[in-house]
Every structure is written in C-alpha cells, then in structure tokens.
Amino acid sequence: MTSAAALSATAGFDVEAFLARPLTARLATVTPAGPIVRPVWFLWEETEFWTLTGPWARLHQQAAADPRVALVVDECDLATGRVRQVIARGRAELVPFDVPRGRRKLSRYLGADESRWATRFSRYLHTDPAESGAVWLRLAPARLSAQDLSYTVEP
C-alpha cells in the first residue's frame, strides 16, 4: 500500500492533514443486490480508517457477510475551486470497540466538551460494548489513492 506521505507528494496536497479534518466519508459495501453506499464519520489513524458500527446497522451485517469495501473522502468547494479526493479499497475487519479511540473519533466531529454531545453519541463511551454491540469497522486499505482536481475560479 502507498503511504499517505507518498500520496501527498504525487497528489499535490497534504493527505494526512486532509484526512485529519472532520469530513464525511462515503463507504460502499457489497451485497447480493449490488453496492450500498452510506455516509460515515471516520477516524484516520495508523494508516487505517476506523468507523463505528454495531448490530443496529446494516453496515455491520454487510461487512460481516462480505468484507470488501471502498471508501471515499472528498471535498468540492465551488467558491474556491478546491476539489480533492482520497479513495481507499480493501477488506473491512470488525474489531472490538475501545473507548479511547471512540473519544478521539467523536471529539473530532462533536468537539472536546462531551457534556455538549447528544446522548446517543456519549453513550458509546459509557456503555459496555458487549452490551451495546458497538464495534469498529477497520479498513487497512489494500489500495489508497489521492487526487487534487482543483481548478481556478474565474471572476
């Protein structure tokens, strides 16, 4: 797999910094009826994507049935002409939920003050994962690509 640092050199932007932003990714899973795509919050750590899921979500069931996934993180700013994308493909693995990683992921989207979070988010940190069924979908990309498709906005 190509590292994010190597991708930055060829893509023309800092891929690590891009993936550190609280952007929404789209994750595609394989089903007998065809691909299913859904928006997800993610954490990019140690060259892997981490997404929270569990038995309440079809994502959990679909990844367990067929671990092949694709994920895209992108931005398109029409005012500035900035268009960037990172695409990952590989096999998802469902792994036990851990609170420290959960806190890092949720803090990047909801802010550091947990008292301001909606209960549906904070409960992941305070409920036994064995009881809630919360797990991580971990994607260590077999293929990772990045492109800067930005353009100049004419006045």
C-alpha positions in Angstrom: 0.0 0.0 0.0 1.2 3.5 -0.7 1.7 5.7 2.4 -0.2 8.9 2.9 3.1 10.8 2.8 4.0 9.3 -0.6 0.5 10.1 -1.8 0.9 13.7 -0.7 3.9 14.1 -3.0 2.0 12.8 -6.0 -1.4 14.3 -5.2 -0.1 17.8 -4.6 -1.8 18.2 -1.1 -1.2 17.0 2.4 -3.2 13.8 2.6 -2.6 13.3 6.3 -3.9 16.8 7.1 -6.9 16.3 4.7 -7.9 13.1 6.5 -7.5 14.7 9.9 -10.3 17.1 9.1 -13.9 16.2 10.3 -15.1 15.4 6.8 -17.8 12.8 6.0 -16.7 9.8 4.1 -18.9 7.5 1.9 -18.4 3.8 2.5 -19.6 1.2 0.0 -20.2 -2.4 0.9 -21.0 -5.3 -1.4 -24.4 -7.0 -1.1 -26.2 -9.6 -3.3 -28.4 -6.8 -4.6 -25.4 -4.6 -5.5 -23.3 -2.0 -3.8 -24.7 0.0 -0.9 -23.2 3.4 -0.2 -23.6 5.3 3.1 -22.1 8.4 4.7 -19.9 7.8 7.7 -17.8 9.6 10.2 -14.3 8.2 10.4 -11.0 8.3 12.1 -7.8 8.0 10.2 -5.1 6.6 12.4 -2.0 4.5 11.8 -2.8 4.3 8.0 -6.3 2.8 8.8 -9.8 4.1 8.6 -12.0 3.4 11.7 -15.8 3.7 11.6 -18.2 2.9 14.5 -20.9 0.3 13.8 -22.9 -2.4 15.5 -25.8 -4.8 15.2 -28.2 -1.8 14.9 -26.8 -1.0 11.5 -26.8 -2.8 8.1 -23.2 -1.8 7.7 -22.3 -4.3 10.5 -24.2 -7.1 8.8 -23.0 -6.3 5.3 -19.3 -6.1 6.3 -19.6 -9.4 8.2 -21.1 -11.1 5.2 -18.7 -9.7 2.6 -15.7 -7.6 3.9 -14.9 -6.0 0.5 -15.4 -2.2 0.9 -14.5 1.1 -0.8 -14.3 4.4 0.9 -14.1 7.9 -0.5 -13.3 11.2 1.4 -13.7 14.3 -0.7 -14.3 18.0 -0.8 -15.7 20.2 -3.5 -15.7 24.0 -2.8 -17.3 25.8 -5.8 -16.3 29.2 -4.4 -12.6 28.4 -4.3 -12.4 25.6 -6.9 -10.8 23.2 -4.4 -11.7 19.6 -5.3 -9.7 16.9 -3.6 -10.4 13.2 -3.0 -8.9 10.2 -1.3 -10.2 6.7 -2.2 -9.5 3.5 -0.3 -10.3 0.0 -1.2 -9.8 -3.2 0.8 -11.3 -5.7 3.2 -13.0 -4.4 6.3 -12.5 -6.1 9.6 -14.9 -5.9 12.6 -12.8 -5.4 15.7 -13.7 -4.7 19.4 -14.7 -1.2 20.3 -12.3 0.7 22.6 -13.2 3.9 24.4 -10.0 6.0 23.9 -10.3 5.7 20.1 -14.1 6.3 20.3 -13.4 9.5 22.2 -10.8 10.7 19.6 -13.2 10.0 16.8 -16.3 11.6 18.3 -14.3 14.6 19.6 -13.1 15.5 16.1 -16.8 15.8 14.9 -18.5 17.0 18.1 -15.8 19.0 19.9 -13.9 18.2 23.1 -16.7 19.1 25.6 -18.5 15.8 26.0 -21.2 17.5 28.1 -22.4 19.2 24.9 -22.8 15.9 22.9 -26.1 14.3 22.3 -26.7 11.3 24.5 -26.7 9.0 21.5 -23.0 9.8 21.0 -21.8 9.8 24.6 -23.4 6.5 25.4 -20.8 4.7 23.2 -18.2 5.8 25.7 -20.1 4.9 28.8 -21.9 1.7 27.9 -20.2 -1.7 27.9 -19.5 -2.6 24.2 -20.5 -6.2 25.0 -24.0 -4.9 26.0 -24.4 -2.3 23.1 -22.7 -4.4 20.4 -20.5 -1.5 19.4 -17.6 -2.5 17.2 -15.1 -0.8 14.9 -15.1 -1.4 11.2 -11.4 -1.1 10.5 -10.2 -0.6 6.9 -6.4 -1.0 6.3 -6.5 -0.1 2.6 -5.1 -2.5 0.1 -5.2 0.4 -2.3 -5.2 4.1 -1.5 -5.2 6.9 -4.0 -5.5 10.7 -3.8 -6.1 13.4 -6.4 -6.3 17.1 -6.5 -8.8 18.0 -9.2 -8.9 21.7 -8.2 -9.5 24.4 -10.7 -9.2 28.2 -11.0 -12.4 30.1 -10.4 -12.9 32.8 -12.9 -14.2 36.1 -11.6 
